[in-house]
Amino acid sequence: MRALLCRAWGAVDGLEVAESDAPRPGPGQVLIEVRATAVNYADAIMVGGTYQTKPPLPFSPGLETAGTVLAIGEGVTRVAPGDRVMALLHYGGMAEQALADAADTWRIPDGMGWRDAAAFPVAYFSSDVALRWAGRLEAGETLLVLGAAGGVGLTAVEIGKAMGARVIAAASTAEKLAAARDHGADELINYASEDLKTRMREVTGERGADVCFDPVGGDLFDAALSSLGWGGRYVHVGFVGGVPQVPANRLLVKNRAALGSALRYYRWHAPDKLATSVAALLGWYGEGRLRPLVTHELPLERGVEALQLLTQRRAHGRVLVVPGAPL
């Protein structure tokens, strides 16, 4: 099979498409013929050798995929050959075939196409567990979403609305803010041209946000923390802008909380909570309340370019790598 291979730790431009041995499913595993794989910032971190998981070289990046089940391993009853599925992966999605754990594989609902299925697992699952279980977002509360037009941020806007929150979307360009508005945001803040802290005071009437969803970090953290009201919860889900340092004294002053949320740990430590999130998300999708935004579809040969769209922060919505025929 063809695969986008990482042969040495480093920058994503060192990846190359080459022939590789097709994987075989072991007990509890599913072999998937890949139709499309969404790109995530964590893929670049994994290629650089600094991710929590360090696969044996060579390997293919890709933490999620959508495709058709080719074969199943011993003990698998959740899916069967021929099923259309989406899956969370340890790695390996940027290839013609990929292995997934059966527990991390879901049948694609009727009416969901390949684009939506490929764009769905990591972004929507990550946002829901962060808002539902870490941030404890409730109907009627105010949610601030940073990076609100990114692959994960845009899903947080939609999920916040589905949960009944007032959503304030913050992003760096008018184009990105327009995407957030189209997906349900109530208020918009351009933090490239406006002061985030000042604008948050204005749009919340000095009350502040109840929850901040932050996949960016970096220089935005200080203003985001200051924008939380009494009892506010800051939920850190990524750090494309840099890893922030949390000053404990500022948590104490307004009874704030700073929390981290990573999807991979829900898979391992709280699968029941993840299952609840997935059921809610698929229900909302069926009602038309979630609309994945795919802005780029690139063939496997342009996989490096797909990754660079994210690492260079030139994309909003999801970027897909398509190994075979166009979707």
C-alpha positions as CSV (number, residue, x, y, z in Angstrom):
1,M,0.0,0.0,0.0
2,R,1.0,3.7,-0.4
3,A,1.6,5.7,2.8
4,L,3.0,9.1,3.8
5,L,6.0,7.9,5.8
6,C,8.0,9.5,8.6
7,R,11.4,7.8,8.6
8,A,13.2,10.2,11.0
9,W,12.1,12.7,13.7
10,G,11.9,16.2,12.4
11,A,9.9,18.7,10.3
12,V,6.9,17.6,8.3
13,D,8.6,18.5,5.0
14,G,10.8,15.4,5.6
15,L,7.8,13.1,5.0
16,E,7.5,11.2,1.7
17,V,5.0,8.9,0.0
18,A,6.3,5.4,-0.5
19,E,5.2,1.8,-0.6
20,S,4.7,0.2,2.8
21,D,3.6,-3.2,4.1
22,A,-0.2,-3.3,4.6
23,P,-1.1,-3.8,8.3
24,R,-2.9,-6.8,9.6
25,P,-5.5,-6.6,12.4
26,G,-4.7,-8.3,15.7
27,P,-7.1,-9.2,18.4
28,G,-9.6,-6.4,19.0
29,Q,-8.4,-4.5,15.9
30,V,-10.1,-3.3,12.7
31,L,-8.4,-2.9,9.3
32,I,-9.8,0.1,7.4
33,E,-9.5,1.0,3.7
34,V,-9.0,4.7,4.1
35,R,-11.3,7.1,2.2
36,A,-10.1,10.3,4.0
37,T,-8.1,11.3,7.0
38,A,-8.3,14.7,8.7
39,V,-5.1,16.5,9.6
40,N,-4.4,17.5,13.2
41,Y,-1.7,19.7,14.8
42,A,-0.7,16.8,16.9
43,D,0.4,14.9,13.7
44,A,3.2,17.4,13.3
45,I,4.2,17.1,17.0
46,M,4.3,13.3,16.6
47,V,6.5,13.6,13.5
48,G,8.8,15.9,15.4
49,G,9.2,13.2,18.1
50,T,7.8,15.2,21.0
51,Y,4.3,13.8,21.2
52,Q,3.2,11.6,24.1
53,T,3.1,8.6,21.7
54,K,6.3,7.9,19.9
55,P,5.6,5.2,17.2
56,P,8.4,3.0,15.9
57,L,9.9,4.3,12.7
58,P,8.9,4.4,9.9
59,F,5.2,5.3,10.5
60,S,2.4,7.3,9.0
61,P,0.8,10.2,10.9
62,G,-2.9,10.5,11.1
63,L,-4.9,10.3,14.3
64,E,-8.4,9.7,12.8
65,T,-9.8,8.3,9.6
66,A,-13.0,7.4,7.7
67,G,-13.3,4.4,5.4
68,T,-14.6,0.9,4.9
69,V,-13.8,-2.1,7.1
70,L,-11.6,-4.6,5.2
71,A,-11.0,-7.1,8.0
72,I,-11.4,-7.6,11.7
73,G,-9.3,-9.2,14.3
74,E,-10.3,-11.9,16.8
75,G,-13.0,-11.0,19.2
76,V,-14.3,-8.0,17.2
77,T,-18.1,-7.8,17.1
78,R,-18.7,-4.0,17.1
79,V,-18.2,-3.7,13.3
80,A,-18.0,-6.1,10.3
81,P,-16.2,-6.1,6.9
82,G,-18.0,-3.8,4.5
83,D,-19.1,-1.4,7.2
84,R,-18.6,2.4,6.7
85,V,-16.7,3.6,9.8
86,M,-14.9,6.5,11.4
87,A,-12.2,5.8,13.9
88,L,-9.7,7.4,16.3
89,L,-6.2,6.0,15.7
90,H,-3.0,5.8,17.6
91,Y,-1.3,6.8,14.3
92,G,-1.3,5.6,10.6
93,G,-4.3,7.4,9.0
94,M,-2.3,9.0,6.1
95,A,-2.1,5.7,4.2
96,E,-4.3,3.6,2.0
97,Q,-5.1,1.3,4.9
98,A,-5.1,1.9,8.6
99,L,-5.5,-0.1,11.9
100,A,-7.9,1.0,14.6
101,D,-8.9,-0.5,17.9
102,A,-12.5,-1.7,17.7
103,A,-13.4,0.2,20.8
104,D,-12.4,3.4,19.0
105,T,-14.3,2.7,15.8
106,W,-17.9,3.8,15.1
107,R,-20.3,3.0,12.2
108,I,-21.0,6.1,10.1
109,P,-24.6,7.1,10.5
110,D,-26.9,7.0,7.4
111,G,-26.9,10.4,5.8
112,M,-23.3,11.2,6.8
113,G,-20.9,11.5,3.9
114,W,-17.2,10.7,3.8
115,R,-16.2,14.4,4.2
116,D,-18.2,14.9,7.4
117,A,-17.2,11.5,8.8
118,A,-13.4,12.1,8.2
119,A,-13.7,15.6,9.8
120,F,-15.8,14.4,12.8
121,P,-14.0,12.3,15.4
122,V,-11.0,14.2,16.8
123,A,-12.4,17.7,16.5
124,Y,-16.0,17.1,17.8
125,F,-15.1,14.5,20.4
126,S,-12.3,16.7,21.8
127,S,-14.5,19.7,22.0
128,D,-17.5,17.9,23.6
129,V,-15.5,16.2,26.3
130,A,-13.7,19.5,27.1
131,L,-16.9,21.5,27.4
132,R,-19.1,18.8,28.9
133,W,-16.8,17.0,31.4
134,A,-13.9,19.4,32.1
135,G,-15.6,22.8,31.6
136,R,-19.0,21.7,32.9
137,L,-20.7,24.1,30.6
138,E,-24.4,24.6,31.3
139,A,-27.3,26.1,29.4
140,G,-27.5,29.9,29.8
141,E,-23.8,30.3,30.5
142,T,-21.4,32.3,28.4
143,L,-18.7,30.5,26.5
144,L,-15.6,32.2,25.0
145,V,-14.0,30.2,22.2
146,L,-10.5,31.2,21.1
147,G,-9.2,30.1,17.7
148,A,-12.9,29.9,16.9
149,A,-12.6,29.1,13.2
150,G,-9.9,26.4,13.6
151,G,-10.6,22.7,13.2
152,V,-11.4,22.3,16.9
153,G,-12.5,25.8,17.7
154,L,-15.3,25.9,15.2
155,T,-16.7,22.6,16.7
156,A,-16.7,24.2,20.1
157,V,-18.8,27.1,18.8
158,E,-21.4,24.6,17.5
159,I,-21.4,22.4,20.6
160,G,-21.6,25.4,22.9
161,K,-24.7,26.5,21.0
162,A,-26.2,23.0,21.1
163,M,-25.7,23.0,24.9
164,G,-27.6,26.2,25.2
165,A,-24.8,28.6,25.9
166,R,-24.2,32.1,24.6
167,V,-21.1,31.8,22.5
168,I,-18.5,34.5,22.0
169,A,-16.1,33.6,19.1
170,A,-12.6,35.1,19.0
171,A,-10.3,34.8,16.0
172,S,-7.7,36.7,14.1
173,T,-9.3,37.6,10.8
174,A,-12.7,38.8,9.4
175,E,-12.9,35.6,7.3
176,K,-12.5,33.3,10.3
177,L,-15.0,35.3,12.3
178,A,-17.5,35.1,9.4
179,A,-17.1,31.3,9.6
180,A,-17.8,31.3,13.3
181,R,-20.8,33.5,12.8
182,D,-22.1,31.1,10.2
183,H,-21.8,28.2,12.6
184,G,-23.8,29.9,15.4
185,A,-21.6,32.4,17.3
186,D,-23.5,35.1,19.1
187,E,-20.7,37.7,19.4
188,L,-17.4,38.1,17.5
189,I,-14.0,39.5,18.7
190,N,-11.1,40.0,16.4
191,Y,-8.1,39.7,18.7
192,A,-5.7,40.8,16.0
193,S,-7.2,44.3,15.9
194,E,-9.2,44.5,19.2
195,D,-8.2,44.1,22.8
196,L,-9.7,40.8,23.9
197,K,-10.0,41.7,27.6
198,T,-11.6,45.1,26.9
199,R,-14.1,43.7,24.4
200,M,-15.0,40.8,26.7
201,R,-15.9,43.4,29.4
202,E,-18.1,45.2,26.9
203,V,-20.0,42.2,25.4
204,T,-20.6,40.6,28.8
205,G,-21.5,43.8,30.7
206,E,-18.4,43.4,33.0
207,R,-19.6,39.9,34.1
208,G,-17.1,37.9,32.1
209,A,-17.3,34.4,30.6
210,D,-18.3,31.3,32.5
211,V,-16.0,29.0,30.4
212,C,-13.1,29.7,28.1
213,F,-12.2,27.1,25.5
214,D,-8.6,27.6,24.4
215,P,-6.9,25.6,21.7
216,V,-4.3,28.4,21.1
217,G,-2.5,29.3,24.3
218,G,0.5,31.6,24.0
219,D,0.0,35.3,24.2
220,L,-3.8,35.0,24.4
221,F,-3.8,33.2,27.7
222,D,-3.4,36.2,30.0
223,A,-6.3,38.1,28.4
224,A,-8.5,35.0,28.3
225,L,-8.0,34.2,32.0
226,S,-8.8,37.9,32.8
227,S,-12.0,37.5,30.8
228,L,-13.4,34.9,33.1
229,G,-16.0,35.9,35.7
230,W,-16.4,34.6,39.2
231,G,-16.3,30.8,39.2
232,G,-15.1,30.8,35.6
233,R,-13.4,27.7,34.1
234,Y,-10.5,28.0,31.7
235,V,-10.2,24.8,29.6
236,H,-6.9,24.3,27.9
237,V,-7.0,22.0,24.9
238,G,-4.0,23.0,22.8
239,F,-1.0,25.2,22.4
240,V,-0.4,26.1,18.8
241,G,0.6,29.6,20.1
242,G,2.8,28.4,22.9
243,V,2.4,26.7,26.3
244,P,1.0,29.2,28.9
245,Q,2.0,29.4,32.5
246,V,-0.9,29.5,35.0
247,P,-0.5,32.0,37.9
248,A,-2.2,30.3,40.8
249,N,-2.9,33.6,42.6
250,R,-5.2,34.7,39.8
251,L,-7.3,31.6,40.1
252,L,-7.8,32.3,43.8
253,V,-9.0,35.9,43.4
254,K,-12.3,35.0,41.5
255,N,-12.6,31.3,42.4
256,R,-11.5,30.4,38.9
257,A,-10.3,27.0,37.7
258,A,-7.7,26.1,35.1
259,L,-8.3,22.7,33.5
260,G,-6.7,20.6,30.8
261,S,-8.6,18.3,28.5
262,A,-7.1,15.7,26.1
263,L,-9.3,13.3,24.2
264,R,-6.8,10.5,24.4
265,Y,-7.2,10.2,28.2
266,Y,-10.9,9.9,28.0
267,R,-10.4,6.9,25.7
268,W,-8.3,5.2,28.3
269,H,-9.7,6.4,31.6
270,A,-13.3,7.4,31.0
271,P,-14.7,5.5,28.0
272,D,-18.2,5.8,29.4
273,K,-18.0,9.6,29.4
274,L,-16.7,9.5,25.8
275,A,-19.5,7.2,24.8
276,T,-22.0,9.7,26.2
277,S,-20.4,12.5,24.3
278,V,-20.4,10.6,21.0
279,A,-24.0,9.7,21.4
280,A,-25.0,13.3,22.0
281,L,-22.8,14.5,19.0
282,L,-24.3,12.0,16.6
283,G,-27.8,13.0,17.7
284,W,-27.1,16.7,17.1
285,Y,-25.6,15.9,13.7
286,G,-28.7,14.0,12.8
287,E,-30.7,17.1,13.8
288,G,-28.6,19.3,11.5
289,R,-27.1,21.2,14.4
290,L,-23.5,20.2,13.7
291,R,-22.0,21.0,10.2
292,P,-18.4,20.1,9.8
293,L,-16.4,22.6,7.7
294,V,-13.9,21.1,5.3
295,T,-11.9,23.7,3.5
296,H,-9.2,21.6,1.9
297,E,-9.0,18.1,0.4
298,L,-5.5,17.1,-0.8
299,P,-4.3,13.8,-2.3
300,L,-1.8,11.7,-0.4
301,E,1.0,13.0,-2.5
302,R,0.3,16.5,-1.1
303,G,0.2,15.3,2.5
304,V,3.1,17.5,3.5
305,E,1.3,20.5,2.2
306,A,-1.8,19.5,4.2
307,L,0.2,19.4,7.4
308,Q,1.8,22.7,6.6
309,L,-1.6,24.4,6.2
310,L,-2.1,23.7,9.9
311,T,1.4,24.3,11.3
312,Q,1.6,27.6,9.4
313,R,-1.9,28.5,10.6
314,R,-3.2,29.1,7.0
315,A,-6.3,27.1,7.3
316,H,-9.7,27.3,9.0
317,G,-12.0,24.4,9.3
318,R,-10.7,20.9,8.6
319,V,-8.0,19.8,6.1
320,L,-8.4,16.3,4.6
321,V,-5.9,13.9,3.0
322,V,-7.5,11.6,0.5
323,P,-5.4,8.6,-0.5
324,G,-7.6,7.4,-3.4
325,A,-10.3,8.8,-5.7
326,P,-11.6,12.3,-4.9
327,L,-14.5,12.3,-2.5
